[in-house]
Amino acid sequence: MEDINKNSALGETGNFIHEAIKEDLGEHTEKIITRFPPEPNGYLHIGHAKSICLNFGLAEYYGGKCNLRFDDTNPSKEDTEYVESIQEDIKWLGFDWGDRLFYASSYFDKMYELAVGLIEDGLAFVCDLNADEVRDMRGSLKEPGKESPYRNRSVEENLDLFRRMKEGEFADGEKTLRAKIDMASPNINMRDPVIYRISHTTHHATGDKWCIYPMYDYAHPVEDALEGITHSICTMEFEDHRPLYDWVIENIRLDAKPRQIEFAKLNLSDTIMGKRYLRNLVETGQVDGWDDPRLCTVSGIRRRGCPPEAIRNFCATVGVSKANSVVDLAQLDFCIREELQPKCPVMMAVLDPVKLVITNYPEDTTEELDVENHPGEEMGKRKIPFSRELYIERSDFMEEPPKKYFRLTPGKEVRLKGAYFVTCTGCKKDDEGNVVEVYATYDPATKSGLNFTERKVKGTIHWVNAPTAACVPVNLYENLVVRDETSENGYRLNENSLTTVNAYVEPSLAQAEKGERFQFMRNGYFAVDTKHSEKGKPVFNRIVSLKSSFKG
């Protein structure tokens, strides 16, 4: 165990999966081999990220290997677009499968050969029942199932029919290959499950070579055995399928003996996770593709600006258990803030602007002020322009403020970040009573950086210089869905999930590159959108606000 990496993604050893692996090490295997087996029928979401971190992290921790294997056994829903996106997501998260990229479709010949072996051993038969008839004869948790009238066909007849299925003689759904196990089993998954079905569908990798495809419960253990997987880490939904997994491993003509272990999948509050729902949102145009920043797809999280380290840390803090639970979305936001806070330069941006006119500041004068890039010393300072007219946040001025309001109000003084103290003298309104300009005077002796200690103010507000400010679109997000007990799914789409505002920002931000991240003072953390930004025309996405409701 000398080569254990203490800095791997799963360095904690207090969960049951680690205990199971430690029991096996030295008994059945010297090094573990895990796998991440996504089906290429959609983009990955953050639940898959947990599985990626777990499988690759375990392999790294124990000095083993992790395979990336695409479970492409259902060609009607799969596409090379999804294959490429999944690889990009895994690399972005910081994991590498090296030369261990596999496809279930690469094993179709071997799977067919092993299925023939099951038939020869009297453990599989060709059934003519359709899907509804199979379902009706399966029984219930209280009643045993009924055997198919085709269950006792001879080995020779089954071999002939299965060959003819492969050669395309029969229509979709006309016949299936079923395992011959036990129709009275208390586990319904063991009641002669279908292991092959007919589907005259072109496969994205094998074309029209095959018109029969293996079912997941048969294909998955075969794939694990062929690749020498030692530990097949699955979510809890496969716990009831484990006896079938073990049955396949025990009865196919291979010597490998992988072990399946289940863990609880990641569920996030107020979030859509199911691929079927995500696909519907994408295909109906309700979101801006699979990488819409409001989605909890890995590509959406990446486009929003979240760093991969935050996702890995989040998965580590959630931990591994067998108990299903719902994790508060605020916990993810907390991990994102923890990662961004020490790394993002702090810039000034005004999202809801109103003009501030400093009436006693010289006209036609602009000066350069030194402002720190971050409270820490290591990021240094930058120069920003300052003149008579500025933009401030509309919420930073009130004519009749409540108690403990420490921003601009007539007769009160505040500090302009990195600049001067100003005292509000009044405002100008339009015909509808909306404030269009705020007026103030400044004290030249209070310039930031001077040794000024005569008086103190409780309020500091940010600003941008009006004549030189860049106007950029900024996307602000809320949860994509909100709870609604009256709806079929218990939630509905939030019509306020995306708000785009035209904000004024420091001039240097107009040249920000795609993917760059910043803290906008008092407004949150933001990143330049990688999809809709152009050179010199950035679009900013709010990654997360500055405040957290998570109690960690």
Summary of the structure (lengths in Angstrom):
residues: 552
radius of gyration: 30.7
end to end distance: 32.8
largest distance: 101.3
contacts: 1723
relative contact order: 0.10
helix: 29%
strand: 26%
